[in-house]
């Protein structure tokens, strides 16, 4: 699966996000539309130039994809910080 990183947009297969968050494709779409899943795009600089980091947040989960300049996923991870991440401050 490849990811296309443009100047102002990123296109990726929905299944990549669904797999990391352990959801179905339809649930990802619904939760993104509802604002329950949000994301950040960061472009690499210096030694990371040409790489893009995509981070998706859902509750206490953080899913991350690192994309190289050819659009290939070179690293992926998902961490659930559990109930402590949801505790009021």
DSSP file (Angstrom, degrees, kcal/mol; ACC not computed):
  #  RESIDUE AA STRUCTURE BP1 BP2  ACC     N-H-->O    O-->H-N    N-H-->O    O-->H-N    TCO  KAPPA ALPHA  PHI   PSI    X-CA   Y-CA   Z-CA
    1    1 A X              0   0    0      0, 0.0    72,-0.6     0, 0.0     2,-0.3   0.000 360.0 360.0 360.0 132.0    0.0    0.0    0.0
    2    2 A X  B     -A   72   0A   0     70,-0.1     2,-0.4    65,-0.0    11,-0.4  -0.805 360.0-145.3-112.5 156.3    1.4    3.4   -0.9
    3    3 A X        -     0   0    0     68,-2.8     2,-0.6    -2,-0.3     9,-0.2  -0.937  10.6-142.4-116.6 137.8    0.6    6.8    0.5
    4    4 A X  E     -B   11   0B   0      7,-2.9     7,-2.9    -2,-0.4     2,-0.7  -0.909  13.6-166.7-105.6 119.5    0.6    9.9   -1.7
    5    5 A X  E     +B   10   0B   0     -2,-0.6     5,-0.2     5,-0.2     2,-0.1  -0.911  13.0 178.6-108.2 111.2    1.9   13.0    0.0
    6    6 A X        -     0   0    0      3,-3.2    -2,-0.0    -2,-0.7     0, 0.0  -0.332  45.6 -91.3 -98.8-175.3    1.2   16.2   -1.8
    7    7 A X  S    S+     0   0    0      1,-0.2     3,-0.1    -2,-0.1    -1,-0.0   0.906 121.9   9.4 -63.9 -43.3    1.9   19.8   -1.0
    8    8 A X  S    S+     0   0    0      1,-0.1     2,-0.3     0, 0.0    -1,-0.2   0.281 127.6  44.3-122.9   8.5   -1.3   20.4    0.9
    9    9 A X        -     0   0    0      2,-0.0    -3,-3.2     0, 0.0     2,-0.4  -0.988  55.7-148.0-153.2 159.8   -2.9   16.9    1.2
   10   10 A X  E     -B    5   0B   0     -2,-0.3     2,-0.5    -5,-0.2    -5,-0.2  -0.999  11.0-164.3-130.5 131.1   -2.2   13.3    2.0
   11   11 A X  E     +B    4   0B   0     -7,-2.9    -7,-2.9    -2,-0.4     2,-0.3  -0.973  20.1 160.2-116.7 126.2   -4.0   10.4    0.5
   12   12 A X        -     0   0    0     -2,-0.5     2,-0.2    -9,-0.2    -9,-0.1  -0.981  47.4 -90.0-142.0 154.3   -3.8    7.0    2.1
   13   13 A X    >>  -     0   0    0    -11,-0.4     3,-1.7    -2,-0.3     4,-0.7  -0.450  32.6-135.5 -62.9 130.6   -5.7    3.7    2.1
   14   14 A X  H 3> S+     0   0    0      1,-0.3     4,-2.4    -2,-0.2     3,-0.5   0.813 100.5  70.3 -56.4 -32.3   -8.3    3.9    4.8
   15   15 A X  H 3> S+     0   0    0      1,-0.2     4,-2.5     2,-0.2    -1,-0.3   0.771  88.4  63.0 -60.3 -27.6   -7.4    0.3    5.8
   16   16 A X  H <> S+     0   0    0     -3,-1.7     4,-1.7     2,-0.2    -1,-0.2   0.935 109.9  38.2 -62.7 -46.2   -4.0    1.5    7.2
   17   17 A X  H  X S+     0   0    0     -4,-0.7     4,-2.3    -3,-0.5    -2,-0.2   0.909 115.8  53.1 -71.0 -42.9   -5.7    3.6    9.8
   18   18 A X  H  X>S+     0   0    0     -4,-2.4     5,-2.5     1,-0.2     4,-0.6   0.904 109.1  49.9 -59.7 -42.6   -8.5    1.1   10.4
   19   19 A X  H ><5S+     0   0    0     -4,-2.5     3,-0.7     3,-0.2    -1,-0.2   0.931 111.6  47.2 -62.7 -47.0   -5.9   -1.7   11.0
   20   20 A X  H 3<5S+     0   0    0     -4,-1.7    -1,-0.2     1,-0.2    -2,-0.2   0.882 118.3  40.4 -64.2 -39.0   -3.9    0.4   13.5
   21   21 A X  H 3<5S-     0   0    0     -4,-2.3    -1,-0.2    -5,-0.1    -2,-0.2   0.433 108.9-123.7 -90.1   0.9   -6.9    1.5   15.5
   22   22 A X  T <<5 +     0   0    0     -3,-0.7     2,-0.3    -4,-0.6    -3,-0.2   0.929  68.8 124.6  55.1  50.9   -8.5   -2.0   15.2
   23   23 A X      < -     0   0    0     -5,-2.5    -1,-0.2    -6,-0.1     2,-0.2  -0.858  64.9-102.6-129.0 164.0  -11.7   -0.6   13.6
   24   24 A X     >  -     0   0    0     -2,-0.3     4,-1.9    -3,-0.1     5,-0.2  -0.499  37.8-108.6 -80.6 160.6  -13.6   -1.3   10.5
   25   25 A X  H  > S+     0   0    0      1,-0.2     4,-2.2     2,-0.2     5,-0.2   0.905 119.2  51.6 -56.3 -44.8  -13.3    1.1    7.6
   26   26 A X  H  > S+     0   0    0      1,-0.2     4,-2.6     2,-0.2    -1,-0.2   0.878 107.8  52.5 -63.3 -37.8  -16.9    2.4    8.1
   27   27 A X  H  > S+     0   0    0      2,-0.2     4,-2.7     1,-0.2    -1,-0.2   0.882 107.8  51.9 -65.6 -37.8  -16.2    3.1   11.8
   28   28 A X  H  X S+     0   0    0     -4,-1.9     4,-2.4     2,-0.2     5,-0.2   0.940 111.5  46.5 -63.0 -46.5  -13.1    5.1   10.9
   29   29 A X  H  X S+     0   0    0     -4,-2.2     4,-2.4     2,-0.2    -2,-0.2   0.943 114.3  47.5 -60.8 -48.4  -15.0    7.2    8.5
   30   30 A X  H  X S+     0   0    0     -4,-2.6     4,-1.8     1,-0.2    -1,-0.2   0.917 114.3  46.2 -59.7 -44.7  -17.9    7.8   11.0
   31   31 A X  H  <>S+     0   0    0     -4,-2.7     5,-2.2     2,-0.2     6,-1.4   0.835 111.2  51.7 -71.8 -31.9  -15.5    8.7   13.8
   32   32 A X  H ><5S+     0   0    0     -4,-2.4     3,-1.0     4,-0.2    -1,-0.2   0.928 110.4  48.8 -66.2 -44.1  -13.4   11.0   11.6
   33   33 A X  H 3<5S+     0   0    0     -4,-2.4    -2,-0.2     1,-0.3    -1,-0.2   0.858 112.1  49.2 -62.8 -34.6  -16.6   12.8   10.6
   34   34 A X  T 3<5S-     0   0    0     -4,-1.8    -1,-0.3    -5,-0.2    -2,-0.2   0.533 115.5-116.0 -82.2  -6.6  -17.7   13.1   14.2
   35   35 A X  T < 5S+     0   0    0     -3,-1.0    -3,-0.2    -4,-0.5    -2,-0.1   0.564  84.4 119.2  83.1   8.4  -14.3   14.4   15.3
   36   36 A X  S   <S+     0   0    0     -5,-2.2    23,-0.5    -6,-0.2     2,-0.5   0.728  75.2  47.4 -78.8 -22.3  -13.5   11.4   17.5
   37   37 A X  E    S+C   58   0C   0     -6,-1.4     2,-0.3    21,-0.1    -2,-0.2  -0.987  74.7 171.5-117.5 124.5  -10.5   10.6   15.3
   38   38 A X  E     -C   57   0C   0     19,-2.0    19,-2.8    -2,-0.5     2,-0.3  -0.793  10.9-156.8-124.5 169.4   -8.2   13.5   14.5
   39   39 A X  E     -C   56   0C   0     -2,-0.3     2,-0.4    17,-0.2    17,-0.2  -0.972  12.5-152.6-149.6 162.2   -4.8   13.7   12.9
   40   40 A X  E     -C   55   0C   0     15,-2.4    15,-2.5    -2,-0.3     2,-0.5  -0.995  10.0-153.6-135.0 139.6   -1.6   15.6   12.5
   41   41 A X  E     -C   54   0C   0     -2,-0.4     2,-0.4    13,-0.2    13,-0.2  -0.966  14.2-177.1-114.6 128.7    0.8   15.6    9.5
   42   42 A X  E     -C   53   0C   0     11,-2.4    11,-3.2    -2,-0.5     2,-0.4  -0.993  14.5-147.1-128.4 131.7    4.5   16.4   10.1
   43   43 A X  E     -C   52   0C   0     -2,-0.4     9,-0.2     9,-0.2     6,-0.1  -0.815  24.8-115.8 -99.7 134.8    7.1   16.7    7.4
   44   44 A X        -     0   0    0      7,-3.2     6,-0.5    -2,-0.4     2,-0.3  -0.301  28.8-166.7 -69.5 149.5   10.7   15.7    8.1
   45   45 A X    >   -     0   0    0      4,-0.2     3,-2.3     5,-0.1     2,-0.1  -0.888  54.4  -2.7-129.1 161.7   13.6   18.1    8.1
   46   46 A X  G >  S+     0   0    0     -2,-0.3     3,-1.8     1,-0.3    -2,-0.0  -0.363 139.2   4.1  60.6-125.4   17.3   17.6    8.1
   47   47 A X  G 3  S+     0   0    0      1,-0.3    -1,-0.3    -2,-0.1    -3,-0.1   0.672 137.5  53.3 -67.1 -15.5   18.2   13.9    8.3
   48   48 A X  G X  S+     0   0    0     -3,-2.3     3,-2.1    -5,-0.1    -4,-0.3   0.290  76.9 137.3 -99.8   8.2   14.4   13.1    8.1
   49   49 A X  T <   +     0   0    0     -3,-1.8    -4,-0.2     1,-0.3    20,-0.2  -0.284  67.5  30.2 -56.4 137.3   13.8   15.2    4.9
   50   50 A X  T 3  S+     0   0    0     -6,-0.5     2,-0.3     1,-0.4    -1,-0.3   0.264 100.5 103.7  93.7 -10.9   11.6   13.2    2.5
   51   51 A X    <   -     0   0    0     -3,-2.1    -7,-3.2    17,-0.1     2,-0.4  -0.763  53.0-159.5-103.1 151.8    9.8   11.5    5.3
   52   52 A X  E     -CD  43  67C   0     15,-2.3    15,-3.1    -2,-0.3     2,-0.5  -0.997   5.3-151.5-130.1 134.5    6.3   12.3    6.6
   53   53 A X  E     -CD  42  66C   0    -11,-3.2   -11,-2.4    -2,-0.4     2,-0.5  -0.933   9.4-167.7-108.7 122.8    4.8   11.3   10.0
   54   54 A X  E     -CD  41  65C   0     11,-2.9    11,-2.7    -2,-0.5     2,-0.4  -0.944   6.3-172.8-108.7 123.6    1.1   10.9   10.2
   55   55 A X  E     -CD  40  64C   0    -15,-2.5   -15,-2.4    -2,-0.5     2,-0.4  -0.972   4.3-166.5-121.8 131.2   -0.4   10.6   13.7
   56   56 A X  E     -CD  39  63C   0      7,-3.2     7,-2.8    -2,-0.4     2,-0.4  -0.949   5.5-157.1-117.7 135.7   -4.0    9.8   14.4
   57   57 A X  E     +CD  38  62C   0    -19,-2.8   -19,-2.0    -2,-0.4     2,-0.3  -0.933  17.9 166.1-115.8 134.1   -5.6   10.3   17.8
   58   58 A X  E >   -CD  37  61C   0      3,-1.9     3,-2.8    -2,-0.4     2,-0.2  -0.859  66.6 -57.1-146.2 107.7   -8.7    8.4   19.1
   59   59 A X  T 3  S-     0   0    0    -23,-0.5    -1,-0.1    -2,-0.3    21,-0.0  -0.397 123.6 -15.0  57.0-122.8   -9.4    8.6   22.8
   60   60 A X  T 3  S+     0   0    0     -2,-0.2    21,-2.8    -3,-0.1     2,-0.3   0.338 118.1 102.7 -92.8   6.8   -6.3    7.3   24.6
   61   61 A X  E <   -DE  58  80C   0     -3,-2.8    -3,-1.9    19,-0.2     2,-0.4  -0.677  48.2-170.1 -93.4 145.2   -4.9    5.8   21.4
   62   62 A X  E     -DE  57  79C   0     17,-2.6    17,-2.4    -2,-0.3     2,-0.4  -0.958   6.2-172.0-131.0 114.8   -2.2    7.2   19.2
   63   63 A X  E     -DE  56  78C   0     -7,-2.8    -7,-3.2    -2,-0.4     2,-0.4  -0.887   8.1-169.8-106.9 137.1   -1.6    5.6   15.9
   64   64 A X  E     -DE  55  77C   0     13,-3.2    13,-2.3    -2,-0.4     2,-0.4  -0.986  13.0-173.0-135.2 137.7    1.5    6.6   13.9
   65   65 A X  E     -DE  54  76C   0    -11,-2.7   -11,-2.9    -2,-0.4     2,-0.5  -0.990  10.3-156.4-124.1 135.2    2.7    6.0   10.3
   66   66 A X  E     -DE  53  75C   0      9,-2.8     8,-2.9    -2,-0.4     9,-1.2  -0.968  15.8-165.6-110.6 124.7    6.1    7.1    8.9
   67   67 A X  E     -DE  52  73C   0    -15,-3.1   -15,-2.3    -2,-0.5     6,-0.2  -0.898   8.2-142.4-113.5 135.3    6.1    7.4    5.2
   68   68 A X    >   -     0   0    0      4,-2.5     3,-1.9    -2,-0.4   -17,-0.1  -0.312  38.5 -90.7 -87.7 179.7    9.2    7.7    3.0
   69   69 A X  T 3  S+     0   0    0      1,-0.3   -64,-0.1   -20,-0.2   -18,-0.1   0.706 125.9  57.2 -66.2 -20.0    9.6    9.9   -0.1
   70   70 A X  T 3  S-     0   0    0      2,-0.1    -1,-0.3   -66,-0.1   -20,-0.0   0.479 120.0-107.3 -87.4  -2.8    8.4    7.0   -2.4
   71   71 A X  S <  S+     0   0    0     -3,-1.9   -68,-2.8     1,-0.3     2,-0.3   0.561  73.7 138.6  89.9   9.0    5.1    6.8   -0.4
   72   72 A X  B     -A    2   0A   0    -70,-0.2    -4,-2.5     1,-0.0     2,-0.6  -0.665  58.9-117.6 -89.2 143.1    5.9    3.5    1.3
   73   73 A X  E     +E   67   0C   0    -72,-0.6    -6,-0.2    -2,-0.3     3,-0.1  -0.692  35.1 173.4 -76.5 120.1    5.1    2.9    5.0
   74   74 A X  E     +     0   0C   0     -8,-2.9     2,-0.3    -2,-0.6    -7,-0.2   0.589  66.4  13.7-104.7 -15.1    8.5    2.4    6.7
   75   75 A X  E     +E   66   0C   0     -9,-1.2    -9,-2.8     2,-0.0    -1,-0.3  -0.962  61.0 177.7-158.2 141.6    7.2    2.3   10.3
   76   76 A X  E     +E   65   0C   0     -2,-0.3     2,-0.3   -11,-0.2   -11,-0.2  -0.997   8.3 162.1-145.7 147.6    3.8    2.0   12.0
   77   77 A X  E     -E   64   0C   0    -13,-2.3   -13,-3.2    -2,-0.3     2,-0.3  -0.988  19.8-158.3-156.9 159.5    2.7    1.8   15.6
   78   78 A X  E     -E   63   0C   0     -2,-0.3     2,-0.4   -15,-0.3   -15,-0.2  -0.967  11.1-173.1-144.8 130.0   -0.3    2.2   17.8
   79   79 A X  E     -E   62   0C   0    -17,-2.4   -17,-2.6    -2,-0.3     2,-0.6  -0.975  11.2-157.4-123.8 135.8   -0.2    2.9   21.6
   80   80 A X  E     -E   61   0C   0     -2,-0.4   -19,-0.2   -19,-0.2   -21,-0.0  -0.960   0.5-165.4-111.8 115.0   -3.1    2.9   24.0
   81   81 A X     >  -     0   0    0    -21,-2.8     4,-0.5    -2,-0.6     3,-0.5   0.486  32.6-152.4 -80.8  -2.0   -2.3    5.0   27.0
   82   82 A X  H >>  -     0   0    0      1,-0.2     3,-1.3     2,-0.2     4,-0.6  -0.043  46.6 -26.6  68.0-164.9   -5.3    3.5   28.8
   83   83 A X  H >> S+     0   0    0      1,-0.3     3,-0.9     2,-0.2     4,-0.6   0.760 127.7  66.1 -61.2 -28.1   -7.4    5.0   31.6
   84   84 A X  H >4 S+     0   0    0     -3,-0.5     3,-0.7     1,-0.3    -1,-0.3   0.851  97.0  56.2 -64.0 -31.2   -4.6    7.3   32.9
   85   85 A X  H << S+     0   0    0     -3,-1.3    -1,-0.3    -4,-0.5    -2,-0.2   0.738 108.2  48.5 -70.3 -21.4   -4.7    9.2   29.7
   86   86 A X  H << S+     0   0    0     -3,-0.9    -1,-0.2    -4,-0.6    -2,-0.2   0.501  83.3 117.2 -95.9  -5.3   -8.4    9.9   30.2
   87   87 A X  S << S-     0   0    0     -3,-0.7    -3,-0.0    -4,-0.6     2,-0.0  -0.372  72.6-109.3 -66.8 138.7   -8.1   11.1   33.8
   88   88 A X              0   0    0      1,-0.1    -1,-0.1    -2,-0.1    -2,-0.1  -0.339 360.0 360.0 -65.5 150.0   -9.2   14.7   34.5
   89   89 A X              0   0    0     -2,-0.0    -1,-0.1     0, 0.0    -2,-0.1   0.388 360.0 360.0-112.2 360.0   -6.4   17.1   35.3
